[in-house]
Every structure is written in C-alpha cells, then in structure tokens.
C-alpha cells in the first residue's frame, strides 16, 4: 500500500474511528447525568430511556479527521461543506436537547446547503440525458440542487428509526460512492475518498454502541449530518461522472446514484404517499416506515437492519449490473417500490385476517 493511499483512506478512517469510539462513552455518561435521553413513547421501538447525542461523537470524529487529512486547496468546495456540516450539527443538537420549530430547522438547512451550492458551486448542472434533459439554466440548477439536498437530508432523517439502520445504510452508500471516486482517481476525487473514509470511520466507531441493545442513538444531530454528507457525495458523483471519459464512466449515473440511496428515498416516498392518501400532512409522524412494518411482522432490530442492508446492496448490484442501460430506470423504480411495499401488504393482510377471525369469534360467542 503506497503512502498516498494510506494518507487518503486508511489514516482518516482509523483516526475518525478511534476518536468516535472513545468519545461516545463520555457522551453517554454526560447524557445520562443531564437526562438528555429519548424516553419511550408510542412511536418508539425501545422500552428504556436512551441517550440521543450520538451525532456529537460522529461530528467530532468526522470533522477533526476531515480537517486534518483533506486538502482544501485542491477542493475549495470542502470549506463550504464544513460550514453546512457545522450548521446542521447545531440544528440537530438543538432539536435533540430542546425541540426546534420545524420552520426554523428548515430555514437553517436551506442556509446551510445554499452555502455549498452557491459559494462552493457544487451543483447539479444537468439531468444527464435522463428524460431527454441535458444542461440546466443556472437558477434552475441552484434551485434543483437545494431541493435535492433537502430531499436526501429528510429521507436519511426519516430512516433513522431502529438500531443500526441509518448507520449501516450510510456506511453502504458512502462505501459505494468512495469506491467509484477512488477508481476515477483525479485529485479532486481523492479528496472525496478522504472525507468518505473519515465518515465511514466515524460511523464504524459509533456503530458499536448503536447495535441492539443500543446504548445511544445518533438523534437528529447525526441523521442531519449524514443527510448533508450523502447528498454532497451524490451530487459530486453526478458532476464528476458527467465530465469523466475513462473506463469507469456510468451512462445512467442518476439511477446509480439513487440506487446507492435507494432505501431512504423509496421509504420516504412510500410514507409520504400513504400520509397524503389519508389526507394528512406528509410530515405527520406515523409507523408506516418499512422498518416499523418489519418489527410488526416479528423481526427484531438486528434482523430488520440486516435485511434492509441486504436490500440496499441488492439494488446497488442491480444498478451497477445495468449501469449502461438507460432503460433500466422504470424497472428499478418498480422493483424498489414492490420490495418495500410487500411487507406492508403482508402486514395489512395479516391484520385483516386477524380482524375477521376476531369478528367470527364474537359472532359465535353470541
């Protein structure tokens, strides 16, 4: 292994991992002393009070590793990513400790991601021939990129519902993006590899305390941070691939990028659709998420997380297998929705059957 590879990948990963791993126990103790815990409620899937400041450990591990190992001269946009990361951190921390007004959180996130898009010039400049659309006007590009950031941030935030799931999903997605940037190999892409290695290290250090039985949750602090990062990785992947002409160029890059984030995106669309169908606000919380359905079907946290992680890996594999076939889009979307909706269908059938049996028993007793 060459010194360059060590510095770009192994060092930031190990540094973030060790830092997060030894920081989390301190955070757990402080959170318990100060009663900064998530109390069991109807929508929660835990029965005891659990500290919610795990995102602080992820923040410390990642931000220090990124600052130490990334070269901001090669990729000036990273300073605006750091700005957005810090803003998202304070928004999430405030919300974890004292509930933050949703409108204020939304405004704060717009300010955070706008810095990356406008000042860092990290934008989606094209639809990459998807639906026959190529270059976007500047203002449309800015607006659509901010919308993409907010969509991915919200999707990642919503998937954080059971032990280890958001962490595992983020590790898988980050690894997929990181491998491609490493293969692309430009100086800018190697800086992406460095920060991806840092976030993977931080998540691995956190995961030990987040698997069942969880000792700490990442909270909004962690999920907002991961949403910002994964959106940044996806947008940078699309733009780098657009100008790349090497052996690893991907013809259907939007579909591949979505496959890396398939679980949070499809789950968000699914629950929003159900809420709108029931004439409720799409932001009204419920238990229609795929992980809630799996728990209701009898899976424990670990098995549900493993199953959904395997689902993510399967769709990444399918997308990469057909990455130069642009007609794959509709097929993959249909498969994704069918796979996520199937457990919900099974549960509804089971509940309907149980209700029918209960009614039959009541009639017989009369």
C-alpha positions in Angstrom: 0.0 0.0 0.0 1.5 3.3 -1.1 1.9 6.3 1.3 -0.7 8.2 -0.8 -3.3 5.5 -0.4 -2.6 5.3 3.3 -3.0 9.1 3.7 -6.1 9.3 1.6 -8.0 6.3 3.0 -6.6 4.4 6.0 -5.4 7.2 8.1 -8.6 9.4 8.0 -10.7 6.2 8.6 -8.8 5.0 11.6 -8.4 8.4 13.1 -12.1 9.1 12.9 -13.0 5.6 14.1 -10.7 5.7 17.2 -11.8 9.3 18.1 -15.5 8.5 17.8 -15.1 5.1 19.6 -13.6 6.6 22.7 -15.7 9.8 22.6 -19.1 8.0 22.6 -18.8 6.5 26.2 -18.1 10.0 27.6 -21.2 11.4 25.7 -23.3 8.5 27.1 -22.3 9.3 30.7 -22.9 13.1 30.3 -26.2 12.5 28.6 -27.4 10.2 31.4 -26.2 12.6 34.1 -28.0 15.6 32.4 -31.1 13.4 31.5 -30.6 14.0 27.8 -32.3 10.8 26.7 -35.1 9.7 24.4 -38.0 8.5 26.6 -40.1 5.5 25.4 -43.2 6.7 23.5 -45.9 5.1 21.3 -43.9 5.5 18.1 -40.6 4.5 19.6 -39.3 0.9 19.2 -37.4 1.0 22.5 -38.6 0.5 26.1 -36.0 2.3 28.1 -34.5 5.8 28.1 -31.6 6.0 25.7 -29.2 8.9 25.2 -29.7 10.7 21.9 -26.5 12.6 21.4 -24.6 10.0 19.3 -24.4 12.5 16.5 -22.0 14.6 18.6 -19.5 11.7 18.5 -19.9 11.3 14.8 -19.4 15.1 14.4 -16.2 15.1 16.4 -14.7 12.1 14.7 -15.5 13.2 11.2 -14.8 17.0 11.4 -11.4 16.6 13.0 -10.4 13.8 10.6 -11.6 15.8 7.6 -9.8 19.0 8.8 -6.6 17.1 9.4 -6.4 15.0 6.2 -8.4 16.8 3.5 -6.6 19.3 1.2 -8.9 22.3 0.9 -6.6 23.8 -1.7 -7.3 21.0 -4.2 -11.1 21.1 -3.5 -12.1 24.6 -2.2 -15.7 23.5 -2.0 -14.9 21.5 1.1 -14.8 24.6 3.3 -18.5 25.2 2.4 -19.3 21.6 3.1 -17.7 22.1 6.5 -19.8 25.2 7.1 -23.0 23.3 6.2 -21.9 20.4 8.4 -21.5 22.7 11.4 -24.8 24.5 10.8 -26.6 21.1 10.5 -24.8 19.9 13.7 -26.1 22.9 15.8 -29.7 22.5 14.3 -29.7 18.8 15.2 -28.2 19.3 18.6 -30.8 22.0 19.4 -33.6 19.7 18.3 -32.2 16.7 20.3 -32.0 18.7 23.5 -35.0 21.1 23.1 -37.4 20.6 20.3 -36.7 23.0 17.4 -39.5 24.6 15.5 -39.7 22.8 12.1 -39.8 26.0 10.2 -36.6 27.3 11.8 -34.9 23.9 11.2 -36.0 24.0 7.5 -34.7 27.6 7.1 -31.4 26.7 8.8 -30.9 23.7 6.5 -31.7 25.9 3.4 -29.0 28.4 4.6 -26.5 25.5 5.2 -26.9 23.8 1.8 -27.2 27.1 -0.1 -23.6 27.9 1.0 -22.4 24.7 -0.6 -24.5 25.2 -3.8 -23.9 29.0 -4.3 -20.5 29.7 -2.8 -19.0 26.2 -3.2 -20.5 25.8 -6.7 -21.4 22.2 -6.0 -24.5 22.0 -8.3 -26.4 19.6 -10.4 -25.8 21.2 -13.8 -27.6 18.7 -16.0 -30.2 15.9 -16.0 -27.5 13.7 -17.7 -29.9 12.8 -20.6 -32.5 11.4 -18.1 -35.9 12.2 -19.6 -34.0 13.8 -22.5 -32.9 16.8 -20.5 -29.3 17.9 -20.5 -28.0 21.3 -19.3 -29.9 23.3 -16.8 -30.1 27.1 -16.5 -28.1 28.5 -13.6 -31.1 29.4 -11.4 -32.9 26.2 -12.1 -29.7 24.3 -11.3 -29.3 26.1 -8.0 -33.0 25.6 -7.0 -33.0 21.9 -8.1 -29.7 21.2 -6.2 -31.0 22.8 -3.0 -34.2 20.7 -3.4 -32.1 17.5 -3.9 -30.1 18.3 -0.7 -33.2 18.8 1.3 -34.9 15.7 -0.1 -31.9 13.4 0.8 -31.5 15.0 4.2 -35.1 14.4 5.0 -35.0 10.8 3.7 -32.0 10.0 5.8 -33.6 11.6 8.8 -36.7 9.5 8.4 -34.9 6.2 8.0 -33.3 6.6 11.5 -35.9 4.5 13.3 -34.3 1.3 14.5 -30.9 0.4 16.0 -28.1 0.4 13.4 -30.2 1.0 10.3 -29.3 4.6 9.4 -25.7 3.9 10.3 -25.5 0.7 8.2 -27.3 2.4 5.3 -24.9 5.4 5.4 -21.8 3.1 5.5 -23.0 1.2 2.5 -23.9 4.3 0.5 -20.6 6.0 1.4 -18.5 3.0 0.5 -20.2 2.7 -2.9 -19.5 6.4 -3.6 -16.0 6.1 -2.3 -15.1 3.1 -4.4 -16.2 5.0 -7.6 -14.3 8.1 -6.6 -11.2 6.0 -5.9 -11.4 4.3 -9.3 -12.0 7.7 -11.1 -8.7 8.8 -9.5 -8.5 12.5 -10.1 -7.0 14.8 -7.4 -10.5 16.1 -6.5 -11.9 12.7 -6.3 -9.2 11.5 -4.0 -10.2 14.3 -1.6 -13.7 12.9 -1.8 -12.2 9.5 -0.9 -10.6 11.1 2.1 -13.7 12.6 3.5 -15.7 9.4 2.7 -13.1 7.4 4.6 -13.5 9.8 7.6 -17.3 9.5 7.7 -17.1 5.7 7.4 -14.6 5.6 10.3 -16.8 7.8 12.4 -19.8 5.6 11.7 -17.9 2.4 12.5 -16.8 3.9 15.8 -20.4 4.8 16.5 -22.0 1.5 15.3 -20.6 -0.5 18.2 -22.8 1.5 20.6 -25.8 1.7 18.3 -26.4 -2.0 17.6 -29.0 -3.8 19.7 -29.2 -3.4 22.6 -28.4 0.2 21.7 -26.6 2.3 24.3 -27.0 5.6 22.3 -28.9 7.0 19.4 -27.5 9.3 16.8 -30.6 11.6 17.1 -31.3 14.4 14.6 -27.7 15.6 15.2 -26.4 12.5 13.5 -29.0 12.0 10.8 -28.9 15.6 9.6 -25.1 15.4 9.3 -25.3 12.2 7.4 -28.0 13.6 5.1 -25.8 16.6 4.2 -22.8 14.3 3.5 -24.7 11.7 1.4 -26.4 14.5 -0.6 -23.0 16.1 -1.2 -21.5 12.7 -2.3 -24.3 12.0 -4.7 -24.2 15.4 -6.3 -20.4 15.4 -6.6 -20.6 11.9 -8.1 -23.1 13.0 -10.8 -21.0 16.1 -11.7 -17.7 14.2 -11.7 -19.1 11.4 -13.8 -20.5 13.9 -16.3 -17.1 15.2 -17.3 -15.2 11.8 -16.9 -14.4 9.8 -20.0 -12.4 6.9 -18.5 -13.2 3.2 -18.1 -15.5 3.7 -15.1 -17.9 6.3 -16.7 -21.5 5.4 -15.9 -24.1 6.2 -18.6 -27.1 6.1 -16.2 -25.5 7.9 -13.3 -28.7 9.3 -11.8 -30.1 5.8 -11.5 -26.9 4.5 -10.0 -26.7 7.4 -7.5 -30.4 6.8 -6.5 -29.6 3.1 -6.0 -26.9 3.9 -3.5 -29.6 5.8 -1.5 -32.5 3.5 -2.5 -33.8 2.6 0.9 -34.2 6.1 2.5 -35.5 7.6 -0.8 -38.1 4.9 -1.5 -39.2 4.6 2.1 -39.7 8.4 2.2 -41.8 8.4 -0.9 -43.8 5.4 0.4 -44.7 7.0 3.7 -45.4 10.4 2.2 -47.8 8.8 -0.3 -49.6 6.9 2.5 -50.0 10.1 4.5 -51.3 12.1 1.6 -53.7 9.3 0.7 -55.0 9.5 4.2 -55.3 13.3 3.8 -52.6 14.0 6.5 -49.5 16.2 6.3 -46.6 14.3 4.7 -44.6 15.4 7.7 -47.0 14.0 10.2 -45.2 11.1 12.0 -46.6 7.6 11.9 -45.4 3.9 11.9 -45.7 3.2 8.2 -41.9 3.1 7.7 -40.6 -0.1 6.3 -38.6 -0.8 9.5 -41.7 -0.4 11.6 -43.5 -2.8 9.4 -40.8 -5.4 9.7 -40.9 -5.0 13.5 -44.6 -5.5 13.4 -44.1 -8.7 11.4 -41.9 -10.1 14.2 -38.4 -9.2 13.1 -36.1 -7.8 15.8 -33.9 -4.7 15.3 -30.8 -6.6 14.2 -32.6 -8.9 11.7 -34.6 -6.0 10.2 -31.4 -3.9 9.8 -29.6 -6.8 8.2 -32.5 -7.5 5.8 -32.7 -3.8 4.8 -29.0 -3.6 4.4 -29.1 -6.6 2.1 -31.9 -4.9 0.2 -29.7 -1.9 -0.4 -26.8 -4.0 -1.5 -29.0 -5.9 -4.0 -30.2 -2.7 -5.6 -26.7 -1.3 -5.9 -25.7 -4.5 -7.6 -28.6 -4.4 -10.0 -27.9 -0.8 -10.8 -24.2 -1.4 -11.5 -25.1 -4.5 -13.5 -27.2 -2.5 -15.9 -25.4 0.9 -15.4 -25.0 1.5 -19.2 -28.6 0.6 -20.0 -30.7 3.7 -19.7 -34.0 1.9 -20.0 -33.4 0.4 -16.5 -34.9 3.4 -14.7 -38.6 2.4 -14.7 -37.8 -1.3 -13.9 -35.6 -0.4 -10.9 -38.1 2.0 -9.5 -40.9 -0.6 -9.8 -38.8 -3.2 -8.2 -37.8 -0.9 -5.4 -41.3 0.1 -4.6 -42.6 -3.5 -4.9 -39.8 -4.7 -2.5 -40.5 -2.1 0.1 -44.3 -2.3 -0.1 -44.5 -6.1 0.0 -44.0 -6.3 3.9 -46.7 -3.6 4.3 -49.1 -5.7 2.2 -48.3 -8.8 4.2 -48.9 -7.0 7.4 -52.2 -5.5 6.2 -53.4 -8.9 5.1 -52.4 -10.4 8.4 -54.2 -7.7 10.4 -57.3 -8.1 8.1 -57.3 -11.8 8.7 -56.9 -11.4 12.4 -59.8 -8.9 12.5 -62.0 -11.3 10.5 -61.2 -14.1 12.9 -61.9 -11.9 15.9 -65.3 -10.9 14.4 -66.1 -14.5 13.7 -65.3 -15.5 17.3 -67.6 -12.7 18.7 -70.5 -13.9 16.5 -70.1 -17.5 17.6 -69.9 -16.5 21.3 -73.2 -14.6 20.9 
